Amino acid sequence: QLQLVESGGGLVQPGGSLRLSCAVSGSTLDYHATGWFRQAPGKEREGVSCINRSDGSTFYADSVKGRFTISRDNAKNTVYLQMNSLKPEDTAVYSCAASPMHYCSHYEKDFDYGMENWGKGTLVTISS
């Protein structure tokens, strides 16, 4: 069983930046992909980005392409989400998840495919 803990959320002005971290732990660190997801108040959860653990290949939702960067440090079992040029509509609870058996889907609507282990989330608020 994997445990995931997010950190790095907070209040930022529009145009600012934040870096989120997702620390993965467990008795067996065997997972293929890690994804970031967000849920804004009153909205459904949406996939933001995904990274494959083996080769580092990355995938992004259209809404964040060019602004967000996902990366991993396998030695630390940590995945990061660098968020730049933040907008008020990026306000949400951001959660990370890991897939023990599947690689990232290439399609943002399916980023959560195979994601079995989830963190509790960290709140990101973009406001002036």
Secondary structure as the mmCIF struct_conf table of DSSP 4:
data_model
#
loop_
_struct_conf.conf_type_id
_struct_conf.id
_struct_conf.beg_label_comp_id
_struct_conf.beg_label_asym_id
_struct_conf.beg_label_seq_id
_struct_conf.end_label_comp_id
_struct_conf.end_label_asym_id
_struct_conf.end_label_seq_id
STRN STRN1 LEU A 2 SER A 7
STRN STRN2 GLY A 10 VAL A 12
TURN_TY1_P TURN_TY1_P1 PRO A 14 GLY A 15
STRN STRN3 LEU A 18 GLY A 26
BEND BEND1 SER A 27 THR A 28
BEND BEND2 HIS A 32 HIS A 32
STRN STRN4 ALA A 33 GLN A 39
TURN_TY1_P TURN_TY1_P2 PRO A 41 GLY A 42
BEND BEND3 LYS A 43 LYS A 43
STRN STRN5 GLU A 46 ASN A 52
TURN_TY1_P TURN_TY1_P3 ARG A 53 ASP A 55
STRN STRN6 THR A 58 TYR A 60
TURN_TY1_P TURN_TY1_P4 ASP A 62 ARG A 67
STRN STRN7 PHE A 68 ASP A 73
TURN_TY1_P TURN_TY1_P5 ASN A 74 ASN A 77
STRN STRN8 THR A 78 MET A 83
BEND BEND4 SER A 85 SER A 85
HELX_RH_3T_P HELX_RH_3T_P1 PRO A 88 ASP A 90
STRN STRN9 ALA A 92 SER A 99
BEND BEND5 PRO A 100 MET A 101
HELX_LH_PP_P HELX_LH_PP_P1 TYR A 103 SER A 105
BEND BEND6 HIS A 106 TYR A 107
HELX_RH_3T_P HELX_RH_3T_P2 GLU A 108 ASP A 110
TURN_TY1_P TURN_TY1_P6 PHE A 111 GLY A 114
STRN STRN10 ASN A 117 TRP A 118
STRN STRN11 THR A 122 ILE A 126
#
